[in-house]
Amino acid sequence: MPSTSDPIAVRGLTMAFGERVVMHDLTFDVGRGDIFFVMGPSGSGKSILMRHLLGLLEPAAGEICYEGERFTGASPADRTRMLRRCGVTFQTGGLWSSLTLAENVAVTLEEYTDLGPAEVRELASLKLALVGLRGFEDYYPSEISGGMQKRAALARAIALDPAILFFDEPSSGLDPVSSRLLDRLIVELRDSLGATVVIVSHELDSILEIGTNSIFLDMESRTMAAQGSPRTLRTESASPAVRRFLNRGDDPREEAAR
């Protein structure tokens, strides 16, 4: 078991479906307060890694720890306890279409707290206000924009004041302005909650704007090609694949060599 007390520690993780290995020998730490990006091209296994971190898929080898406590192989009760400290938003948002925004947030509060109906309603309204949706409590997901749906899903994810927030392609389908607003909101929530953030994304603007740490999943070698600050890796990574990804073909080192 890793001795680190970082929010997340991954050691020697191999992800596979039968004999098909997706990624092997992934070893990294997610530090407290990080906005940690899992980077890589489409099909590299970014979302699959997030599902491993959440226990939705089991590793072929290696282990995952939360706060120094082993998650891989833990009992269902211990896993549930550890995951209670996490909030998750998936790429589609996952809002219940038949429930209002307040009711979507309230589901989590009703299941995991002893609050009464009035307190649940009040707290659900507060969480929606934190993501800029004050006054939209009684709207249904179909009645608001895609960007607002993303924020409503985020309100549900922070219902229990999680220590770790997971996002799977949060900017997917958003226009550039909505995407930047969502980036700003993620930073604000990280600061106000004192949370650690893990984001699966290939959106270069978001990665470079708010990322403090990252890993890059390389499809050719089927393992990590780099870890560190995206802005530093953009110019200093030894991997051409990482530099190409972070510069989208405009590599300063390659330009200097011409």
Buried (B, 14 or more C-beta within 10 A) or exposed (E): EBEBEBBBBBBEBBBBEEEEBBBBBBBBBBEBBBBBBBBBBEEBBBBBBBBBBBBEBEBBBBBBBBBEBBBBEBEEEBBEEBBEBBBBBBBEBBBEEEBBBBBBBBBBBBEEEEBEEEEBBEBBBEBBBBBBBEEBBEBBBEEBEBBBBBBBBBBBBBBBEBBBBBBBBBBBBBEEEBBBBBBEBBBEBBEEBEBBBBBBBBBBEBBBBBBBBBBBBBBEEBBBBBBBBBBEBBEEBEBEBBBBBBBEEEBEEEEEEE
